[in-house]
Amino acid sequence: MKKLNEDIVILDFRRAARRLESIARKTPLEHHAGLSEKHECNVYLKREDLQVVRSYKLRGAYNMMSSLTRAELDRGVICASAGNHAQGFAYSCKKLNARGIVFMPLITPAQKINQTRLFGGSFVEIRLTGDNYDECAAAAKRYGDNHGMTEIPAFNDPLIIEGQGTVGMEILDEHPNPDFVFVPVGGGGLAAGVGSYCKLYSPKTKIIGVNPEGAPAMYQAFKKGRPVILDKFETFVDGAAVKTVGELTYSICRDVVDEMCIIPDGKICSTILKLYNDDAIVTEPAGAMALSALDEFSDVIRGKNIVCIISGGNNDIGRMPEIKERSLQYEGLKHYFLIRFAQRPGALKEFVSNVLGPNDDITRFEYIKKTNKEAAPALVGIELCRKEDYDFLLARLKKSGFQFTELKSGEEVTQYIV
């Protein structure tokens, strides 16, 4: 990697590949028959969930850390991460005999914390701080500056981007001219690296960046023409939940990413469950984003060769109930209502008999104020067998005479059920 001037950065992907040769796994590029048939094209999955640390993040972390001098490593290295970068960082610390400190947000899934400890062993200390990645990153930077440690950023550095770009190198080694590559985007390091390599060696390949709807930092940067700080964002897709993208990653993505799209978190959850049930593939939310975008591009990808990067498989099994819940709501199979029941015998039986269809199921029933049932509505969750049954349910509910309020938005539902 060399800087020619303030604006031009040359990324040395071949050198990064040499550094990673004995460290990172060359992950498979697998043809997916079911998705190929569904979309009438050839769909290939780049399986970075099978990487040594179950995500591509090892590539960038090790590429940067292995470029440091022994003196720099001995002074210590530091990073901030929502989980995957931390694991790549920890693995690299152990391989390079370097003392490292990982700052992780308080919301980090336990699985990712435990895996970071496993990969780093005695070489790594973990500090939980901040409610999201950006708060955590600010704390890590302050600590690193005060203690003379080298920061290993999660995405906004040429050496990190070089390492992530080796994913693109491996894709083109196996399939020289894909028509589309779908890339999950958080801070933009993977998209910048893969996009740069593909545009260099397969310029006709379209690079599609995929953001979660709850944290569309790169999507908004493309719209505004510059990196922006999101006023509001959700952390559910923790591997891609950043408030703002890097100046460097944005400037590169602007040139090499052909289009940014956003995908609802519920759609991502449906993809996670389908991959698990149909293919026994375990993905985390960020890892399922690229595949989740295919339905949005059905018309343009027909007859084409498509690569979707499965960026990570670090999913905590404890999150599965929430993933299923979000999926059901997105698919229109789960609905929540606040219903006022008359305080008389038989009211609930009347509701079940006159409102519910033969295949509808009450999955949640709870008075909002348990100490004052006469004045408080009940929260009722109803699961349907078919999305089409919703209109019939609503019609029967209106006809029944029950006073009710439907909870529509995810935020509205969450304040009652979580």
N, C-alpha and C positions, 0 to 999 in steps of 0.2 A: 504494500500500500504506500502510495506517494501522493503528496499534495503538490499540484503544479501551481496553483494559486489559491486565493481564498475560496473560490467557487468550485474548483474541479478536484475531485478525489479519484485516484486510480486504485481500484481494488484488485489485489493479487490473490485470486481464488486458487490458483495452482499451488502457491506457497502454503496457503491455509490447508489445502488437501494433504500436502506432505506432512504438515505438523499433526494432522488428525489421523494419519494413516493407521497408526497402531493404537489409537485411543477410541475414536468413534466407529460405530458399526455402520457398514454400508447397508442401509435398510432396503427391503424389497419394494419393488414397484409392481403391484398386483392388479391383474385384470379382475374387475368385478362384474360377473355375468348378469346378476339381477339388475343392477343399476344400468348396465349397458342396454339390456333389453327394454327396461322402462323408458329410457330416454332416447332409444334408437341411435346410440352412438357407442363408442368404446370408452369406458370409464376405467381409469387406473387409479389405485390408491397408493400414495407414497407413504409408507408405514413408519413414520418417525415415532409412533407409539411403541415400536420395538427397539428403539435406541437404547443404549446402555443405561441411561437414566430415565428412560421412557418419555423423552421429549428431545427435540432438536437443539435445545438450549446448550447442551454440552459443547456443541461445535463452536459457537461464538466465544463462550467462556474460556475454553481451553486454548483457542487460537490466540486470544489476547494475553492470557496469563503466561503462556509458553514463550511469548515474545519479550517478557520482562527480564531484567538482569537478575542475577542471584541476589544482589544487594537489595533490589526492590522487593523481591519475594520475601527476603528475610525481615524487612521492615513491616511486612504484613499487607494483606489485601482485604478489601471490604466490598460488600455489595448489598443492594436492596432487591427484594424479590417477593412476588406473590407465591412462589413455590418452585417452578420449573428451572428458572435461572439459578435459584439457590442450589438446586441439586447438581446442576452442571458445574457450578462454582465449587461446591463442596467436593465433588469427585476430582476436580482439577487440583484443588488444594492438596488432597491426599497424594495424588500422582506426582505432584511437583514439590512435596515436602514444604508447603507454605502454610503459615498461620493465617487463618481467615476468620472474619466476623461477618455473619449474615444477619441483616435486619429484615424481618418479615412482618407484614401487617397482622394485627390481632385477629383478623377474620380468616387467616390462612387455614385451610383444612388440615386436620391433625395428620392425615396420611402424608401430606407434603412435608410437614415439619419432621415427622419421624423418618421419612426417606432421606431428608437432608442430613439428619444426624447419622443415619446408617452409612451414607456415602462419604461423609467427611470425617467421621470418627473423632479422634482427639485433636485433629488439625483445625476443627471448626467450632466456633461458638455461635449460638443462635440467640438473637434478641428480638422479642416481639414488641412492636411499637407502631402506633398509628392505626387509624381506621381504614386506610386504603393504601394502595401502592405509593401514591404521590407523597403522602405524609411520611410514610416509611422511608422513601428515597431521600427526602429532605433531612431526616434525622441521620441517615447513614452518611450523607455528604458532610454534615457538620462534624460528626465523629471522626470521619476519615481525615478531614482537613486539620482537625485539632491534634491528631496523633500521627500525622505524616504517613498515612497508609495509602496505597494505590487503590483507587476506585475501579471496579470492574462493572461498568454499567450494563443494564439489561438489554439495551438496544441502540443507544445513540452514540456509536463509536465505529470508525471504519474497520477496526480489527474484529469487532463483534459481527458486523455486517458481512465481512469476508467469510467468517466461519459459517454463518447461517447460509451464505450463498452456495456452499458446497452441497446443500440439498438440491439446488438447481443443477449443479454439475452432474450429480448422480442421476437425476431424472433424464437429462439429455444424453447421458452415456447409454442409457437403456432404450430411450425413445427419442431419437434426434430431433423430431419436428412435431411436437404436440400442437394442436390448434389452440387449446386453452389450458392454462394452469390456474387453478383456484387456490388462493393462499389466505389463511387466516391472518388477521392483522390486529395487533394490540398497539405496541409502540412503533412498529414498522420495521424492525430489524430483519425479520425473515422475508418480508415482501421486498424490501430494498435489495437484499442479497440475491434472492432467487430471481427477482425481476431484472436486476442488472446482468446476471449471468445469462439468462435466457435471451434478453434483447441483444446481447453481444453475439451469441452463437446460433440463435434461432429467432431472428427479428420479427418474423411473421406470427410468432406465438403471442396470443393475447393473455395478459396477466390480469386476473380479476381478484381484487382485494376484498375480503369479507370482514365486516365489523359486526359486533353484537349490537342490537338495537339499544340495549341499555347503556352502552359505552361507546358511542360512535365517533371517537376522537379523530381518526384519520378521514373518515367520511366528511365530517364537518370541516376539517382542514382543507380538503379538496374543494368544498363548496365556497369557503371563505377566501381561498387563495393563500392561506398561511396557517401555521399551527394555532389552535385556539384552546382555551381552557374551558372545559365543559362545566357549566353551572350545576348540572345535575347528572348523576350517572349511577348505574347499578353495578354492584360488584359480583353478581352471580357468576358471570363468565370470568372467573378470577384471573385466568391466564391471559386475558386480553383487556382487562379493565384498567385503563389509564385515563387520567383527566386530560392529558395533553400528549401529543407525540413529540418526538425529537426534531429539532431543527434540521439535523443532518438526514435523518430517515425520511422526513417529509420531502426535503429537496430532491432526494433520490427517487422516492416513490412517485413524486409528481411527474418525473420523466419516464419511468419504466412501468408503472401500473396504468393499464388502459382504462380501468373502471373500478370504482369502489361501490359496494352495495352493503346494505344493512339487513340483518336477519333477526327476527324476533327470538327472544330467549326461549320461548315455548317451542318454537320450531326446532331449535338446537336440541332441546330435551327429547323431542320425538325422534330425532336422528340418533341420539345416544342410545335410546331404548331399542330402536330398530337394529342398529349395528350389534348390540349385545344379543338380542333375541335371535336374529337371523344369521349372524356371522361369528358370534362369540368374540367380538372385538370390543375391548373396554377402552372407551375414550373419555376424556374430560370434556367439559363444555367447549373450551377453545379448540380442542382437537377435532370436534365434530362440525365446526363452523363451515369449512370449505364444502363439505358434502351437502350441508343444509341449503346451500345457495343454488344447487342444480335445478330445482323446480322453477326458480325465477328466470332461468336461462334456457328453458326447454326448447323453445323454438330455434334459438341461434346455435345450439350445440348439436342438433340432430345431424347425424352422419359424420360427426367430427371425432377427433381423438382428444380426450379430456384427462387431465391429471388433477386430482384433489389431494392436497397435503393433509394427512392426519397428523397433526402437529404434536399431540401428546396423549398419554394414557394414564395420567396420574389422577384417578378419580377415587375419592373416598367413598366406600360403600355406604357410609352413613348419610350421604347426600341423595341416595337413590329415591327415598320417599318424596323429597322435594322435587327431584327431576320428574318423577312420575306425575306428581300433582301439576306441575307447570305444563307438562305435555298434554294431560287430559284437558286442562283449561284451554290451551291453544287449539286443540283438535275439536273443541266445542262439545266435549263429552262430560265436562264437569261444570256445574253451575252453583252459585251460592246466592241465597236469599235471606233477608231479614223478614221474618213472618210473625205477625201478631196473632197469637192464638187466643180465642175467647176462653176465659178461665171457667170452664164448665166441663163435666165429664163427656168424653166422646169426641172432643174437638180434634185431637190428634188422629183418632181413627177415621174421622170424616175427611181429614186431609189426605190420609193414605188411600182411602177408598175413592175419593172424588177427583183428586189432583194427579196422583202418580199413575203413570201408565203401567202395563203389565210387566215391562222389562226395566222400569226405572228403579233405582235403589237409593235409599237415604244412607249416605256415608258419613254424615256428621249432623248431630243435633245437640245444640247447646244454648242455654239461656245466656244472653249477654250479661245481665245482672242477676246472678244466681240468688241473691238475697231479696230480690224484688221482682218476682216472676209476673206479677199482675200488670206491671207497667212496662216491662221490658220485652222486646221481641226476641224470638229464638233465631239463632243462626242455623240455617238448614243447608247442608250440602247434598246435592242430588247428582248422581252419575247416570248417564244415559248409555244405552247400547249403541245407538246410532245418532250422529249429529242431527239428522233430519227430525228426530223426535222432539227437539227443543221447541219448535213452533207449537206443537200439540200440547206440550207441558205448559207453556206460557198461556195458551188459550184457556186451558182448563183452570189454571190458577186465577185468571181474571174472572172467569165465570163463577168460581166458587164463592166469591165474596170475601175471601181472606185479604186483609190489608198486608201488603208486602212491598219490599224494596229489593230490587236486584242489584247485587254488587258486580259491577261490570269490569272495571279496570283491575289490573294485577295489583296495583298499589292499594286500591280500595279493599280488595280481598285480603291482602297480606296483613293489614292492621287487625283483622279479626281472627285469622286462622294460624298465624305464626306466634 
